[in-house]
Amino acid sequence: MSQISAKDVAALRAKTGLGMMDCKNALVEAGGDIEAAQRLLREKGLATAAKKEGRIAAEGLVDILTEGGQTAIIEVNCETDFVAKNESFKGFVKGLLRTVLSTKPASVEELLAKPYDGSATTVESNLIEQIAVIGEKLSIRRFQVLDGACASYLHGGGVAGSVVAFKCDCACTDKDEFKQFGRNIAMQIASGTPAAYVSKEDVPAAVIEEEKKVLLAQIANDPANASKPPQVIEKMVSGRIEKYFTQNCLLEQSYIKDGDLTVGAYVAATAKELGCDIAVASFVLYEKGEGIEKKEEDFASEIAKMVGN
């Protein structure tokens, strides 16, 4: 069997990012052939990835990229915040964004089958390799692409991210004032109360009716309000529906940089200042790990199991 040198172990570790013992064992198994050892580690990475499927990846990163008149936003999850801050992981996510913009997949499943960032290997094989290198479960959760004049904002280094698309006069989008305005709206989306709709007109009638039913039930169950005249109850419901709009519709929210303005008023004032028509067309907000149930670790129990108690 070939002698395994420290230099060979270091070279394989540089190629894979794996631990020294993993690299040494792979080299021993491969008879000192670095390329064969790297292949063995990748093959073992397949098993590693499978073992990690049952684990919960609720940490991760939201990232955004604009190229060629399109803006892509993506969320990629991992198990720990430490990995989310790793430069290799961040670079992998950025490569995914470039892949999304260049290959135009319609779903995560389609993205996995695309060539990763112009390479000869697929996104899925690169994902598996990252799992082997990093040693955690990773998952591409979601992505979306918006066209045209867009602005974006990343909050907390990727804890949350937002992209907003505008309908506007193309002449004004190159102005610094418009770019700052767009960033402010994107910041509103990411930093304020999450909105579900752009405007009141976008709220489906069925949603409003359901909200009214809930409000009427709340009033009926409140002894202080249940006996009030129908016209008073109707006004109460109307008032609370308006409050619902201010919480759930972006243009009805208080603007985070000036509480005396609504976002809609800020948009109108900016349009007047720039001398062009501006409207918010759509927006996307991703919050890292949103809706993923995190596993609660019971460290006392884990230690007890380890020592046999």
C-alpha positions, 0 to 999 in steps of 0.5 A: 500500500502506498505511504500516505503523506501529510502533504497528500492529506492536506491536499485532499482536505483543501479539495474537499473541506472535510476533516483530516481523518476522513481524508486520511482514511479515504486516501488509505482506501484509495491506495494514496490516489488523491483523485480516487479518494476524492471520488470515494468521499463524494460517494460517501457523501451520497450516504451522508446526505441520505442520513441527514434527510430526517434532520431539520434544516431551519437555519440558512440564508435568504439572498438576492441577485439582479442581472439582465433586467431580472431579480431572483430571490432564494432561500436555502436552509441548513441546520446551524447558524454557523454554517449560514455564515460560512463563506463557502455556503454563501458562495454556493447560494450565490451560484444557485441564484446565477443558475436560476437567472440563467436557466429559468427553472419553474420549480425547485425540482427543475432547478435541481436538474439544471447545470449548476452555475454553468458547470457540467454537473447538476445543481443536485450533485453540487448540493449533495457535495456541499452536504458532504463537505459541510456535514449538515442537511441542506435544502433549497426551499424556494425561489422566485424571479421578478421582472423589470424595475425592481428594488431589493433589501436584505435584512440581518445579512440574510435573515430576511429578504424582499424584492419589490417590482414597480410599474413606472416610467422607464426614464425615472428608474435610473435616477438615484432618487428612484433607487433610494425610494425603491430600497426604502419600499423594499426595507418597509416590506422586510422590516415592518409588519409583513403585508399579504397584499399590495393594496386594499383592492387586492384583498379577495372578497372571500377573505374580507367576508371571512374576516367579518365573520370572525369579527362578528363572532368576537363581538357576539362573545363579548358581553360589553358589545353583544347587546349594542344596536346593529348599526353600531356593530356594523360600524365597529366591524367596518373600523376593524376591517380598515385596521386589517387593511392597515396591517395587511396591505402594503400601501395602507401601512404606516411608512417606517421612515415617517409615521405621518405617511402611509406607504401609498402616500410616500409612493405618490409623493415620490412619483410627483417629485420625480415627475413620473407615474410609479405604482407597486406591481408586486413584492416577495418577502422571504424570512429564513426558516419561516414556518419550519418547526425547529427541533427542541434539543433536550441536552440533559436527556442527551447527556443522560443517554450518553452516560447510560443513566 
